[in-house]
Amino acid sequence: MPESDTTVVDSAALARWVTEFAHVITEQQDRLTELDAAIGDADHGSNMNRGMSAVLATLPDPEVTQPAALLKKVASTLISSVGGASGPLYGTFFLRMATATGLVDALDGPAFGKALRAGVDGIVARGKAELGDKTMFDALAPAVAALDEALAAGTPLAEALRAAAEAAAKGRDATTPLVARKGRASYLGERSAGHQDPGATSAALLIAATSAITNSGAGAGG
C-alpha cells in the first residue's frame, strides 16, 4: 500500500459500513422483496431489513473497540434475527471476517481485503455455491477479485473499494439470464432465467456500502 494511503479501518469505520448497509437495505427493501417474489419466497427484503435493523440497535457500543468484536456482534445479531438462508449466510460472512482480522485495533487496506475474502470464502463453504449458480456469490466473487487486484497494484483503499462495488454490480446484473442452480429459485428450473437474483442484489449493496469505510459522510447507493 502506498505511503500516501493512510486509511485505517477500525471498529468505527466498520460501524459506518454496516450502518450504511442497514440504511440502504431499508431503502431497497421493497425492491428486494419484489425480486424475491419472482423466484423465491418474497421475504428477502423483509428478512434483511429486520436483521439490519436489529444490528443498528446494537450500535454504537462503546465497549466494542476492536474490529473483530464488532464483526462478531453483527454476525450473531444477523444469525439470531434473519429468517431463511440469509441469516446464516450473512452471519457466516461477518463471523469469518472477524476471525480473519485477529485481535487488532485497526486494519490497513490489504488486511481489510483479506478479511473480506475470508467472509466470502465462508459463504462458499456454507452455501456450496459456485460462480454462475445465480446466488449472492455471483456478486461477491468478482468484487473480492477486483479488490484484491486493485490493492495488489497499490491502489488506495477508497479507490479499490469503488472498483469492488463496480464489479459486484456487474456480477449482480449478470445473474438475470442465468438459470438458478441453488436455493429456492432452483426449483423453478428454466423459469428462473430472466430474473435478477435477490441475494446477489443485496450482496452488491453490501459491497457498495463499503464506501462509508473511507468516507464518514458517505452514501453508498446501489
Helices and strands as residue ranges (DSSP letters): E 9-10, H 11-39, H 44-56, H 67-81, H 86-101, E 106-107, H 109-127, H 137-152, H 157-173, G 184-192, H 198-208, H 211-214
